[in-house]
Amino acid sequence: MEYVLLLTLIVILIVYGLLAILKPEIGWENSEKWKTLDAEEASEAYLWQVRISGVISIFLAISVLAGILLKIFYFS
């Protein structure tokens, strides 16, 4: 029960990471499109940046999960 907050964080990071990798244009439409006058789609640089941040967030989630599992099964 003491790991509920961390497990919630892991789920959020994995969902964000998967969305960022699979559909990076969603973030652009919601946060960046209004800043440009005639842009129809995000640039390739932006899409790659979002995909890389998705990979990093999934890696972070896996690292936190590994830390929890180590604490539970190895250091207890």
C-alpha positions as CSV (number, residue, x, y, z in Angstrom):
1,M,0.0,0.0,0.0
2,E,2.9,2.3,0.5
3,Y,3.9,2.2,-3.1
4,V,0.5,3.4,-4.6
5,L,1.8,6.9,-5.4
6,L,4.9,5.5,-7.1
7,L,2.9,2.9,-9.1
8,T,0.5,5.7,-10.2
9,L,3.5,7.7,-11.4
10,I,4.9,4.7,-13.3
11,V,1.5,4.2,-15.0
12,I,1.3,7.9,-16.0
13,L,4.9,7.9,-17.3
14,I,4.3,4.8,-19.4
15,V,1.0,6.1,-20.8
16,Y,2.7,9.4,-21.7
17,G,5.7,7.6,-23.2
18,L,3.6,5.4,-25.4
19,L,1.5,8.4,-26.6
20,A,4.6,10.4,-27.3
21,I,6.1,7.6,-29.3
22,L,3.0,6.5,-31.2
23,K,1.1,9.8,-31.7
24,P,3.5,12.8,-31.1
25,E,1.3,15.1,-33.2
26,I,-1.4,15.1,-30.4
27,G,0.8,17.1,-28.2
28,W,1.6,19.6,-30.9
29,E,-2.1,20.1,-31.8
30,N,-2.9,20.8,-28.1
31,S,0.0,22.9,-27.1
32,E,1.9,24.4,-30.1
33,K,-0.5,24.7,-33.1
34,W,-2.1,27.9,-31.8
35,K,1.3,29.7,-31.8
36,T,1.7,29.5,-35.5
37,L,-0.4,31.2,-38.1
38,D,-0.3,28.8,-41.1
39,A,1.4,25.6,-39.9
40,E,-0.6,22.6,-40.8
41,E,1.6,20.0,-39.1
42,A,4.5,19.7,-36.7
43,S,8.1,19.8,-37.9
44,E,10.1,16.6,-38.0
45,A,12.4,18.0,-35.3
46,Y,9.5,18.5,-32.9
47,L,8.2,15.0,-33.6
48,W,11.6,13.5,-32.9
49,Q,12.0,15.5,-29.7
50,V,8.6,14.3,-28.4
51,R,9.4,10.7,-29.4
52,I,12.8,10.9,-27.5
53,S,11.1,12.3,-24.5
54,G,8.6,9.4,-24.6
55,V,11.5,6.9,-24.6
56,I,13.1,8.7,-21.7
57,S,9.9,8.7,-19.7
58,I,9.4,4.9,-20.3
59,F,13.0,4.3,-19.2
60,L,12.4,6.4,-16.1
61,A,9.2,4.4,-15.3
62,I,11.1,1.1,-15.7
63,S,13.9,2.4,-13.5
64,V,11.5,3.4,-10.7
65,L,9.7,0.0,-11.0
66,A,13.1,-1.8,-10.8
67,G,13.9,0.2,-7.7
68,I,10.6,-0.7,-6.1
69,L,11.0,-4.4,-6.9
70,L,14.6,-4.4,-5.6
71,K,13.5,-2.8,-2.3
72,I,10.7,-5.3,-1.9
73,F,12.4,-8.5,-2.9
74,Y,16.1,-7.9,-2.3
75,F,16.5,-5.3,0.5
76,S,13.6,-6.3,2.7
